[in-house]
């Protein structure tokens, strides 16, 4: 039997941040995950300034920024026309690169155990974790950061309720310009022309030497267009966005096309002694809304900077003590904003109600006006950070 204060089950983004943060704070912790290095996984592929500002409160933002690729400027386009160029503080980074970068920041005082957890027994005092080889770990607290894996939820009697099945689908691929060395734009967000396209946007951004594409659509997994996107991706993308080439020029799609559907679900029965849920183990977000990292970073920051140190100061780990995390107003606000944005973006993208049609045109006109204002400011040497729903707080760039 090993003994520790905190046993972290799951070494994805949430679990790795929590392990690094607790270890840096001198809190005894063990991280349990089957993989010594996190394998390739098609999930979050870029971080914006607001997300990095949250991560900065864990002391891990600098490492993530060094491993990412700064886009510096993003172009906004629709109908084949450039609407706006805006400063950008987004960093492109593959999910496995991000997780392994965070793992490299975990101090040696936190042991990584390469195994799967088969059983957990919880109580208001100490918890017992049983590994696949039969070894047991006794901990004051279990942090369940197992992402979409449902195995241990059943052991703990947790219920996952889907509130929006296949809410969105993310399509990921690499683009390369044809007949020239590079694209004209540092990064690009291109919006669909019709609600019948059932798409939210296409975003192109650099990751190292590659131009990465994330296309967000609202379709069923049996949609024929997805099959065409797998086998004839250029033709499928041109059919969806026929005037895209006015901005990008000719291009080819390289490597595999990855397709990931996302269900929105919430977990019920989580107010239990001895165990706390973090990240997707608690509730999922919509990748199109781009709030997944907000939720993970907020959960990790609140747990490590506020709640876990406070819990460990007193005896016991009852359900009422752990409830302070779920009732944390910062966490609750982040979760609520994530859910609201998921539904709002879907509606403004595909809903044909008068309100949403007007909202689409208002967004288009606003961005076009901001672009014209920028041109005038640039002409008179009055360049300024644009304001609007696309602006993000600035973060200090990594050295």
Secondary structure, 3 states (H helix, E strand, C coil): CEEEEEEEECCCHHHHHHHHHHHHCCCCEEEEECCCCCCCCCCCCEECHHHHHHHHCCCCHHHHHHHCEECCEEEEEECCEEEEEEECCCEECCHHHHHHHHHCCCCCCCEEEECCEEEEECCCCCEEEEECCCCEEEEEEEEECCCCCCHHHHHHCCEEEEEEEEEEEEEEEEEEECCCCCCCCCCEEEECCCHHHCEEEEEEEEECCEEEEEEEECCCCCCHHHHHHHHCHHHHHHHHCCCCHHHHCCEEEEEEEEEEEEEEEEEECCCCCCEEECHHHCECCCHHHCCHHHHHHHHHHHHHHHHHHHHHCCCCCCHHHHHHHHCCHHHHHHHHHHHHHHHHHHHHHHCCCHHHHHHHHHHHHHHHHHHHHHHHHHHCCCCCCCCCCCCCCCCCCCC
